[in-house]
Amino acid sequence: MRKTKEEAELTRQSLMNAAEHLFIEKGLSRTTHNDIATRAGVTRGALNWHFPEGKTSILAALLERKRQMTERLAAHLAQCEQLAHAPVSIMRLTLVQDLESLSRDSRLQRILLLTSSRNEFIGEFAWVNDQLDLHTQECRDMMSHTFRRGVDCGEIALRHDLTPAMAASMLLSCIKGVVTDWLLKQTLFELSHDSEKVVSTLLDSVVIWQYGPVS
């Protein structure tokens, strides 16, 4: 039974992997269910069994993978409860670790590249944009909360009279822009080596450290 479950999971992952590549190569609307099954080397019946709603089910699974980045940021807030004196420093380290992990995670790279092309998500796939907006809002709210905590505990001040919400929106937009550029042209810089430099530079554009970030 265990072997059967392992084989089923391998088939599921093969289907998702095939779909990720095809969605990027051909576009979401032009990729057929047969394309996905053929690329994965399985039958159409296997695709229907693992993903009963076809591309909709596959997209839901891919978004869940992307959501793990948001969940890691949420875990950071839990750490803030234990290290209340350095919430922004903890967020900085979390973001650096996320970018370093991204540089080694080809699957997550494909998912982020796919979800950056939001004009694909229309008609029956319009719900994907709603989910992406929700993920973005969750990240923005967590960053805003962290900045507010950092100000309250004296760790940072915000530049140019920014509100925590404004600072969070600017930081998140900049990080998303850097990541998207890197995904499209990975020769611009080495994300695996430059993550700390990138995050520190972007953070310094919105905060003034009162006693330096905690490493």
C-alpha angles and dihedrals in degrees: 000000000000091000090051091053091048091050091049091052091049090053091049092051091047090054093049091047091051092048093050092055095043095047089055096041100042105014128251098272095047095049113094129204089245089054090056095046092047094048090049092048095237137111125270086245091060090053091050091049096051096036109026093180094047116215092005091060092045092051090050090054092048092050090052088056090051091048090065088079089059091047091054089054089050089053087055090061089056088055089052089064088062096040101036092160094066112031096142091048089054091049089050091054091046092053092047091051091048093053092046090051091048091056089061099038110083093177094056089045090058092047093051091046090051095048092048089069095072094166086077092067103080135121111006090005097052090106088072091069089052090054092047090050089051092051090049092049092049091052092046092050092050092049091047091051090050093051090049091051090048091053093045094052094044096247095122145003122214119242125243094006091293117171117231089251092052092047091049092049092049094046094047093047091050094048092048090049093050092047093048092050090049092049091052096044113015093182093076092085141335106265091189091059102027101047095104092047091049095048094043092050093049093045092049089057091066106026139053112211112226094197105003129270116293112241 
